[in-house]
Each structure stands twice: as C-alpha cells, then as structure tokens.
C-alpha cells in the first residue's frame, strides 16, 4: 500500500480540453470586440517594440479582434492572424478590410499552432496567449514557430495591476477549475524567464500602463458585464445575491485604482511588454 508521502507526489492534472471548451464559449459570449478595440494602442506600441522589418512574416496568436494584427500590417508585415474563436477573427477581418490591409485570417489553437517550425520572423500576442490553460505548451508553441533570430512580442496583464486584480476578484466569487494557473503569471518576469530564457538570446521585460478611460465606474462595469466574456459568464453563473456581491467588489476595485476626480473612470492598468529574441 502506498504511503501518504507517496500519494502527496501526485497532483491533479487539469482537464485542459474541458477548460478550453468552456473558455471558448466564454470568449464567444458577449462581444469582446467592443472591449478589445479600446486597447489598440497596446498593439501599436508592441509592434514598435518588436521592431520587425517591412515584409516580415508575422504571426498574431490569440489575436482576438486584431489589435496587434492591424498594427503589424500597418507596418507592411505579412500578417497571419489566428484565434480559436472564429467570431473574433471575423471582427478582425472587418477591421482589416475597412483599413485596406491585406491580412490572412486562420482559426488556430495557441496550444497547437497549425504551422511548421521556424515559420515566422516574429510572433506576437496582446492579452491573448496568456489565457491558454496549458501555459507551458502555449509558450513552447510560440518558440517553435519563430525562426532563429526572430522575435516574440507579448503584452500580458500583471498580477498586481488592475486587470490582474479583476481576475482575482472574479476568482473569489467563482473559483477557477482545480489546477488551473492564473493567466497573470504571464505578466511576471520570473515566469517569462522560466519558460523562455533557455530559448532566447535576449529577453526584455518592460512594465507599461494602459489607461482605462470610461464615463463612470458604473458604465465600465455594465460594459464589461455585457461584453467581456469572463465577466459576462461570471455574472451569469451567480444568483442574485452573488451578482450583487460581485458588482459591489468590482465597484470597490475600481475605486481603489481610479485616479479620476470628476466622477469618470481613469484607471491605470499595468501590463508587461515582453520582447524575446529567439536563439
């Protein structure tokens, strides 16, 4: 018979496929594009930080409605925009067509990218790949598809920042699946070094701030409750009392971070801008 010490060596393996299926439903619910479009400046700044050449072959992973995709395409890259939520790619396609940008759109899973090794000069993701449930697998896929000397550019929310704390708040009301790690780990320098340092010749981690600007805290919460998949699904999963408690905690969170003094919302959201040069 196994001893208790022997049994302690075993840990629960998350049901990644099941988690991913639920995540897909969550991100397809509401209309993330209504939120995502406000974050465009992050994609522009990341494209500048990666500093690829015109005509570079660039992959946007977990692209959502295409902020980094559009930013790279505006700099004359040949961009392939991917996500596992087809509806979000449709939004990105509409934006690219409206701007007259030539972009390839393809459904693909960040944990199993449908491209060969060393296929791209640059691989980017803004607040996207960090939500892949199997984090180590997603990180290895970014490295696999990027050529030697190419760059991986990421924008990831930090645990201490506003969105990191928003997810922590959601977790108190609706605990995540057992064994699932926080996506905000992607916004820590230690985690990035752990998963990318061995494959990189240079790794830069810079903390930056995105400013959430909304007419009021109530406006922000209502918008996220309606359109932002994780918040939308959290409210749907709670009963009336639970919804009121979550709403109150979100109000407190906004108040904690809000720097506006005129009744509006001006909340700095910290994120990590990461540029990795692949060996």
N, C-alpha and C positions, 0 to 999 in steps of 0.2 A: 504494500500500500504506500502511495506517495505521501511524504510528509507535508506539513503546512508550508515549510520553506520551499519545497519543490513546487507546490501549487502557486506560490507567490510569483514565480518566474513567468507565469502565463498572464497575458493581458488580453483584453477583449479587442478583437480586430473589428474596426468599424465596417459596417455594411456600405462600402463606398458606392456601389451601384444603386442601392436603395436611396442613399442620401442624395446622390446626383439626380435621380429621378424627381425627388421632391424639390431640389433646388431649381431644376429646370421649370417645374410648374410655378415656383415662386417668382422666378425672374420673368417668366412669360405673363404672369398676372399683372394687373395694373397697367402701367405704361412707362417703363423705365426711361424711355427716350425723353420724356418730359423732364426727368431729373438729369439724365446724362448730358443733355445739350448745354446745361449751365456750367459744366465742367470743361468746356472746350479749351480754355486757356492752359489747362494742365497738359493736354496733348501737344499743344504748340510748344510749351516750354520743354517737354520731354524730347520732342523732335530736334530742338536746338541742342539739347544736352548730348544726344546720341551723335549728332554731327556727321551724318552719313553723306556720301557723295550723291549728286544727281544721277539718276538711273540706277541707284542701288535697289536691290531686290529685298523688299521689307515685308515681314510677316507681322500682322497685328493679331495677338492671341487674346481670346475672350474680349473681342473688340466692342461688344455692346452696340450702341448706335453710331460708333465710328469716330470718336474724337481724335484718337491717335492716327487712325486711318487717314482722315482728311488732312491732318497736319502734315503727315509724311507725303501724301500725294501732292499737296501744295508745294512741296519742295522737290517735285519731279521724280520722286521714287516710284518704282513699280510695286504697288502695294497689293498684297493678298490679305483681305480682311476676314477673320474667322470668328465664329462663336458657335456654341451648341444650341443657342436659341435662334431659330430661323427668323422669328418675328423681329428680333433686334437687328439682324442683318438687313432685313427689308428696309428698316428705318435708315440705316447707314447708306444703303443703295440710293434711296430717295435724296438724301443729302448730297451724295457724290454727284448724282445726275444734275441736281439743282446748281451745283458749283462748277459743272462741266469738267469733272475729274474722272479720269479713267482708272477704275479700281476693280479688281477681281474679288468677288464675294463667294465664300465657300463655308458650308457648315462643317465644323471640326471640333473635336473634344480636346481641351487643353491637356488632358492626361494621356491622350493617344493621338497626337497630331498626324494628319494624313499626308505627310511629306517625308521625303528622303533625308538622310543625314547630310549635314553641311549645305542645305539648300538655300540659305538666305544670308545676305550681308548684314542684316540687322533684324532683331526680333524685339517687338515692343508690346507693352500691355499697360493700360492705365486703369487701375482699380478693377481689374478683371480676373487675371490668372490667380490672384490671391484668394479667390473664393473656391478654387478647386479643392474638393475634400481630401484627395490624396496629394498632399502638398509636395512630398519628396518626388513623386512621379511627375508631377507637373513641372517642377524645377528641372528635372533631368531632361524632359522633353524640350524645354527652351534651349538648353545647351546642345542637345543632339542635332537640332535642325539649323543651328547657327554655324557658319563656317569658321575655321580658324582665322583669327584676326578680326572677325566680325564682332558686333556689339549687341548686347541685350540691354534694353532700356525699360525700366519699370517705374510706375508710380503706385505706391501702396500706402494705405492709411496706417498710421502708427497706433499702438495700443493706448497711449496716453492722450492722443488727440480726440477731437470731438466725435468723429465717426467711430473710432475705436471704442470710445465710451458709450456711444449709442448702441453698438452691438453688445457691449457688456450689459447695458440696461435691458435690452431685449432678452438676453440670456437669463436674467434673473426672473423674468416673467414666463419665459418659455425655454426651458433648458435645452441645449443642443443635444444631438444624438451622442450616446456614450462613445468615448474615444475620439470624437471629432475635435481637432485643434482649432484654435481661434485663427481666422484669416489675418488678423492684425499682426501675427508673428512675421508675416512678410514685410512688415514695416519696422522691423528691428534689425539693427546692424549685425548682431550676433547670429541671428537665423540666416540672414543672407550670406554671411561669410561661411557658415556651416555647410550650406548647400551649393555655393558657387565658387568659393575660393580655390578649391582644387582644380577647377576647370578654367580659371581666369588668370590672365597675365596682369590685369589691372582691375581694381574694383573701387568705385567711388560711391559713397552713400552721403547724400546731402538732404538735410531736413528742410522742407519748404512748407509754405502755408497757402491753402486755398481759402478765400473768404466767402463764406456762405452769406449771401445778402438776400433777405426776404422782407416783404412789407411788415410782417409781425411774426412773433413766435407761433401764434395760432395758425397763421397762414402756412408756415413751414410744416407744422405737424400734420395739418389737414392734407397738404400736398403729398407728403411722404406716406401718410396713411392710405391715400388713394392710389398713388402711382408707383411707389418704391417697393418692389417685391417683398423683401424681408420684413419691412414694417407692415405692409399690407397684409401679409399672411399671418403675422403675429397677432394683429388685432382680430382677424377672422377666427383664430384658434381660441380666443379668450371669450369668456362670458361677459355679461355687462359689467359686473364688479371688476373683473380683471382688466377690461378695456379702460375703465375709468382710472384704475391704479396705474396702468401703463402710461396713459395720457398725462397723468399728474407727474410721473417720474420723468417723462420727456420734457415737460414744462420746466421742471427743476434743472434738468441737464442743460437746456438752452439758456436758462437764467445764469447758470454757473459760468458759461463760456461767452455770453453775449456782451459785446463791448458798445452796443448802441445805447444812446440815452434819450432817443426821441420816440420810443415805442416800437421801432422797427427791429429787425434782427441783423446783426453784423457779427458773425461768429467765425473766428479763425479755426480752420481745420488743418491740423498738422498732417503731413504725409512725407514719406521717404521717396526721394528721387534717386534711383539707382542706375548706374551705368557700368556694365561689366564687359570688359574686353576678353573674348574667348581665346584661350591658348591655341 
